[in-house]
Amino acid sequence: MHNPELGEVVYDRDGLRSVHNHEFMDDLAFQRAYARGVQAVGWDYQWHWRVHVGLWAAATAAQLPGDFVECGVNHGFLSSAIMNYLDWNRGDRTFYLLDTFQGLDPKYVSDRERAGGILDKNRELLDNGFYVSGVESVRRNFSEWPKAKIIEGSIPETLPQIDSGAIAFVHIDLNCSPPEVAALEFLWPRLVPGAVILLDDYAYNGYRPQKLGMDDFARQKQVAIASLPTGQGLLIRPPDRPPAPGTAAVAPAATMVIF
Ligand SMILES: C[S@@+](CC[C@H](N)C(=O)[O-])C[C@H]1O[C@@H](n2cnc3c(N)ncnc32)[C@H](O)[C@@H]1O
């Protein structure tokens, strides 16, 4: 626990060392949510500041209409913490939870990631239990929330099972770049203006291909991603730009109907 009275003023976990204020760790609602995340996994990743950002992003998105999506759920740490924090059963939103629930799909790994040893790492994470092997324990974890919709299988193949046209929050955490970018491409037109998108590994040490993929996406969409000291990336879905003067309501030539 953060306790300035006892001189515990330095946060030094999860690759982040900071003397800045982290009293969020003393907040009871934060502590309850964090503990629910630990319960989902069975151990503590010590990623308090990342979870703090995730809870802030989710609470901010909860001011908007729309459903929530997580791509990359694993045992369900962050999504369980969010559902506890927002008292999920009191609302009527769906939380879509997408994962293979058996590690990454080698089909959707980039050459650069493959060359960097991502498949060996995946095997190691499955063997040591960091990655969940099978969906059953995950279903049990989320059974207290009937509006959690678990979608099992590989992204991007499973994305069309997200049957919502209004999404307010997305957490992307697949630990590999191509399906992360594919997910954001798919979700972008379904996001409500102001929707909050949190990228778990955008700036995290050792995951640069994900940053490069998301930077390309952001350039195309003319949006900016904030690089956070936690290793996360944060962006907001802006409203669609109005068409430039004189171009409104002109259909593309290929779709024009001539009477
Ligand atoms: C770091 S974990 C997610 C952690 C989770 N967000 C949490 O709060 O603990 C990454 C997850 O991405 C999943 N994954 C990787 N590639 C995938 C793909 N192409 N389709 C679906 N799931 C994938 C893995 O199975 C793994 O569970």
The ligand as an ORCA input file, in Angstrom:
! r2SCAN-3c Opt
* xyz 0 1
  C      -1.280    -10.517    -22.170
  S      -2.619    -11.581    -22.400
  C      -4.032    -10.577    -22.035
  C      -4.046    -10.128    -20.588
  C      -5.371     -9.579    -20.116
  N      -5.743     -8.374    -20.824
  C      -5.365     -9.329    -18.636
  O      -5.998     -8.368    -18.190
  O      -4.768    -10.106    -17.890
  C      -2.675    -11.758    -24.159
  C      -3.782    -12.670    -24.628
  O      -3.940    -12.507    -26.033
  C      -4.418    -13.724    -26.566
  N      -4.167    -13.719    -28.033
  C      -3.020    -13.493    -28.690
  N      -3.224    -13.514    -30.028
  C      -4.549    -13.739    -30.217
  C      -5.386    -13.830    -31.374
  N      -4.897    -13.703    -32.639
  N      -6.701    -14.041    -31.200
  C      -7.233    -14.135    -29.951
  N      -6.480    -14.071    -28.822
  C      -5.149    -13.859    -28.938
  C      -3.635    -14.790    -25.797
  O      -4.334    -16.015    -25.804
  C      -3.552    -14.162    -24.402
  O      -4.538    -14.671    -23.551
*
